[in-house]
């Protein structure tokens, strides 16, 4: 089920949070709620205040761990975000959203634990146990999503980043090669057209040269025929006058 998007105000710290601390803190956020749930289930039978007190302090520690996981996650996510594809960015946004809910839920869990310790009402204890179970289920879901971000999308994995950089370089070289091929193709087409025009001009010139002697010869033959066909001038005999 997709949870409604939620965002919290940005908090500025007087120090820089190191990168890659998120996986370290996450181990506590995942392990502690499981231990707390086991303690509470055992305490349903034993009813020991010592176990309840231990559970309370573990929940308090879980709250701090959840806050730490949230802010270290923001740092690691911001570091990896520019290198992710669209699917990974969408998965990271969902992971952050669920992490925000879990951080707030840890505070609610602590509140109900405190109320259940101060009162003996069974309904409060039932609500607290229910919230704890839902919280543990959410933690497992968050852990699975985090694993997918690492193993499927390569979030903050150095070797994957190296391969992505190499792939980017290869893609860039391929694009440049394609552009060069397109330019060469255009150049060949232009040269081909110029050769065709040159050959056409030469052919027309040769045809003109070959046609000129023929026309001259035909013209001479026509003139000869005209001369031969003309009648000779009649020579009148001289008449003696004496």
URKACOR-V748739 format. One line per field, one symbol per residue. phi: phi as a letter, one per 40 degrees, with the letter a starting at -180 (. if undefined). psi: psi as a letter, one per 40 degrees, with the letter a starting at -180 (. if undefined). Layout:
phi=???
psi=???
This chain:
phi=.ccdcbbbdcbcbcbccccgcdcccdccccccccccccccccccccfbccccccccccccccccccccccccccccccccdcccccccccccccccccccccccccccccccccccccbbccccccccccccccccccccccccccccccccbgcfbcccccccccccccccccccccccccccccccccccccccccccccccccccccccccccccccccccccccccccccccccbcbb
psi=hhiihiiiihhhieihhiifedddddddddddddddddddddedddfhdddddddddddddddddddddddddddddddeddeiaddddddddddddddddddddddddddddddddeiehdddddddddddddddddddddddddddddddefhfhdddddddddddddddddddddddddddddddddddddddddddddddddddddddddddddddddddddddehiihhhhihhhe.
